[in-house]
Amino acid sequence: MEIKSIKKLKLYGFNNLTKTLSFNMYDICYATSPEHRQDYIKYIDEEYNAERLTRILTEVARMIGANILNIAQQDYDPQGASVTMLISEGHATEVVETEDGAEENELPMPKSDAVVAHLDKSHITVHTYPESHPDKGISTFRADIDVSTCGEISPLKALNYLINSFNSDIAIIDYRVRGFTRDINGKKLYIDHKINSIQNYIHHDTRELYQMIDVNVYQENIFHTKMILKEFDLDTYLFGTAKRELLPGEKKKIKQRVKKEMSEIFSGRNIPKVK
């Protein structure tokens, strides 16, 4: 789904609005043995290591038209990874004194802390949390992503790419606009584009796959959308085994456990056992 271009505002100065897109993305699986649970965690840790996450975030920066100033990435032991990027809307430059006077040169990637500190207007971060539950065979992979921009660039342009990069069972998305800028008459503007739901920026084919709920606070420029897959096929949630290898009673219990886990994450509360 293409985002309509935002009409240019006539501003008094720089656009000082900060726009932040935040994701919690979850992948749920059931592993029938401790060995399979460890194998799942290992698989996820390799699939979403710092190098691959850096490639994803680099593409996000390209899509929103931001320039990368600095990258910090880290893989953790026993599992997990983090990547942080400082980005700017304009190109980084340095001033060089020559015999003919001052000359400004463009820097594709700054090398000094001074340049980063001067231009760290925005950032993109991702942190992963692969974990195996202590009982019931459930394993969960969570990725937290924040894309924070200022000026005219919008993180909403990368929304569909991020959703498709993780193919999550559940996604919880927040978008908020903070600060203010001024038009040429001095009037404060607290948002520079029209939006009534994050869902409007999600591709139609993706919306068809998920049940979606909005909780928006329009007067505060806070937009919240939760997504959970509509279809449930037990085979897609089993790791190290297949549905055909399980007894009917086992399949029923595992399905109940996985669906309960997903419902709790989606609703943000524990569901009591039915006696």
N, C-alpha and C positions, 0 to 999 in steps of 0.2 A: 504494500500500500504506500503510495507516494504521499509525502507530507507537502501540503500546499505551502508555497513560498510565503514568508511573512512580509507584509507590507513594510517598507522602510519607514521608520519614524524619524522625524526631524528633531534631533536632540540638541540640547544646549552643549553637551560635552560627551564624554565617554559613556557608554551604556554600562551602568554599575549593577544591573540585576544579576543575581546568582541563581542559577537553575540547577537543581540536583535531582538525579534519577537514581534510585536505590532499589536493588534487587535482593531478595532471599530466594534462592532456587534450590529445590530439593529433589534428589533421586533416591527412591526407596527400593530395597530388594530384600529377599528372604534367602538365607543360606542355611541349608539343612544340617551342617556340621561346623564345628569351630574352625576346621581347616578351610572350608569353603568361605567362611566369613573373613578369614585372614586373606584368602586369595582375592576376594572382592575388594577389600581395602587396598591391597597391593595394586590391583587393576586400576582402581579409581585414581590412586596416587600417581601412577604412571601416565594415565590418560590426561590428567589435569595437573601436570607438573608446571613449574614456574616458567619454563621455556615456552610451552604451548599457551599458557595464560598471557604471556607477554605478546605473543603473536595476535591473540584475540584483542587485547587492549590496543595494540598498535593499529589494528584495523578500525577499531572504534574511533581512535583519534583521527584517522584519515576520513572516516565517514562524516564526522561532525565538523571537519575543517579546522582541527586544532593542530598546533605544532608541538611536538614532544620536546621538552626541555631536559628532562632527566628521568632515568628509569632505575628503580631499585627492586630487585627480585630475590626471593628466598624460598628454598625448599626446606621443610622441617623434618626432624627425626622425632618420632617414628613416622608421622605422615602429615600431609598438609603443605600448602604453599601460599605465598603472598607476593603480589606485585603492586607497586605504586608508581604512577607516572605523574610528573608535573607537566602541565600543558599550558599553552597560551594561545590567544586568538591571533595575535600578530607574530611576525617573525622576530626571533632574537637577533639583536644587532650589537656591535661593539663600535666604539669611536676610537679611531687611530689618528694620532697626530702626525702629519707629514709636513714637508717643507712648504707645501702650498696651502696648508691649513688643516682643519679637522676633516676627516673622511669617515663615513659610516659604512661598515661592512656587515653583510648578513651572516649570521652564525647558524648553520643547519643543526648543530647540537652543541650547546654551551659546555665549556669545560671547567668553569669556575663556580664556586658557591655563590659568589656575588651576583652573577647573572641569574642563577636559579632563584635566589632570594628576591631579586628585583622583579622577576617575571612570574612568580608562582601564583598566578591569579586563579588557576583551576587545577583539578587533579582527577585522575582515574585510579581506582584501587580495586583489587580483588583479593579475597581471602577464602581459602577452602577449608572445610571441616569434615573429613571422612571419619566416620565413627561406627563402631560395632556395639550394639546394645548388649548389656550383660546377660540377657535371657531372651527367650522366645524367637531367636533366630533372625531378628530384624537388624539390618544394616542401613545406614543413612549417609548420603553424601550431600553436604550443603555448601553452596558457594554464595558469598556475600559480595556484591558489586556496587560500587558508587561511582557515578560519573557526574562531576560537579564542574560547571562552566560559568563563565561570566561574559558579558558583552552580548554579541548577537548570536554566537554559536549555540545550538540547542542539542542537549543529549538525547532528545526524543528521536533524532534521526537514526540512532543506533539501536533503538528498541527491538525491532524485529530480528536484527542480526544477533543480538545477545540472547534472545529467547531461543533462536534456532541453534546457537552454538552449544547450548547445554541440554536441549531436549528434555526439560524437566517434567517430573510428575506434578509438581506443585511450584508455582511462582507467586511470590508476594512482592508487589511493586509499589513504590512510593515516588511521587514527583512533587516537588515544592519549589516555589519561587520566592526569593528573599531579597531584601534591600529595596532600593528605589533608584530611578534615574529621573531626569527632567527633560521636558520638551523645550523648544526654543523660547517659549513664553515663561519658563520657570515652573510650570505645573509638574508636580511629582507623579511619576508613573510607577505602579507597583507590579505590573505585569505588562509584557510587550507583545503578547499574542493571545488569541482566543483558544480556550480549552475548557471542555466540560467533563471529559473522561479520558483516562489513559487508553481505554478500549478503542477510542477513535483512531489511535495511532498503531494499533495492532492489525496485522494482515488478516483479511477475511478468512483464509484457510486455517490460520492458527486459532481464531476465535471459534471456529466450528469444532475444534478438538477439545476445548476446555469449557467447563462451567465457570462463570466469572461473576464476581460480586464487587461492587463499588462502595466505598465509604469516603465521600468527598466533603471537604469543608471549603466551599467556594469563596466565602468572604475572607478566608485566610490563605487562599492560593495553595491548598493542600489537596492532593489527589491520590487516592489509594485504590488499588485493584488487586484482588486475589484470584488465582486461577488454579483449577484442579482438573486433571484429565477426566473426560466423561466415560470413556470406554475402559473396561478392566479385563485384561487377559492375564491370567495367573502366570502363564509361561514367560511373559515379559518381566516378571518380578522375581523369578527363580534364578539363583546363581549356583552353578555347579550341578544342577539336576534339571529334569524336565517333568512337566505335569503328568505325562503318561507313566512315569516311574513311581508315582505316589498312589497310595490307597485312597479310595473315595473319602474316608473319614479324615485322612491327613490333608487332602486338598481343601476340604471345607474349613478345617481349623486354620490352616495357613492363610487362606483367603480372608477369613475373618480378622486375623491378626494384622495383615497388611492393610486392609481397608480401614481398620480402627486406627492404625498408626497415621495413615494419610488424613483421615478425618480430624484427628487431634491436631496435627500440624496445620491443616487448613483453617480450623476454627480457633486455634491458639488456646486450647483448653483441654484438660484431661477428661476423657469420657469414662464415667464410672461403670464398673461391671454390672451386668444385669443378672440378678440372682433368680 
